[in-house]
């Protein structure tokens, strides 16, 4: 499911980073509990990273596709582009990370990630997951 412009308020929604999706798909019970009964969004960047992570068996690819069919994937738009540019100029973070953070800002929902580099980003609620 692709979302054109469905900005939501935080509470029952999270944008999850690729690393969180990987933990969830690997069966991490703590992540599954945190995300249970919440609306999950991912950036198109995470979709691409998940699908290109490595060569998958047909069964693994089916699991990933099922996951992708049950989250809302947010594509790039002009607002996310503009915020990404500002983040890259100010923080010098990697482009994929800037896009993900800009997407969380656009949606006005928390970003759940295991990547501590996101801590320095302002105007986005960052939730750092640790194993």
ABEGO torsion letter per residue (X at the ends): XBBABBBBBBGABBBBBAAAAAAAAAGBAAAAAAABGBBBBBBAAAAAAAAAABBBBAAAAAAAAAAAAABBBBBBBAAAAAAAAAAAAAAGBBAAAAAAAAAAAAAGBBBBBABAAAAABBGBBBBBBBX
